[in-house]
Amino acid sequence: MKSIFQRETRMASKAKTIGSTDPTQAGTAVEESERLLQSTPEQEIRNRAYEIYLQRGAESGYEVEDWLQAERELTTKSSN
């Protein structure tokens, strides 16, 4: 069993790595933030499909229908 100190040290080490601005490290924190802020059509569909899923009461088994409905809604919205 790891001590609290060992867990905190490991977590702090991970935090330093994640937030690192070391140019040799792939994907700095700034790049990651920019990537998350960019909205792609696929991400918009995914988000809308998830909203539909929640509105339906989070009932599984309708993933394809939710996705297609979200695509239709967003395609119609973007063409107007």
Helices and strands as residue ranges (DSSP letters): H 4-18, H 29-37, H 41-55, H 63-79
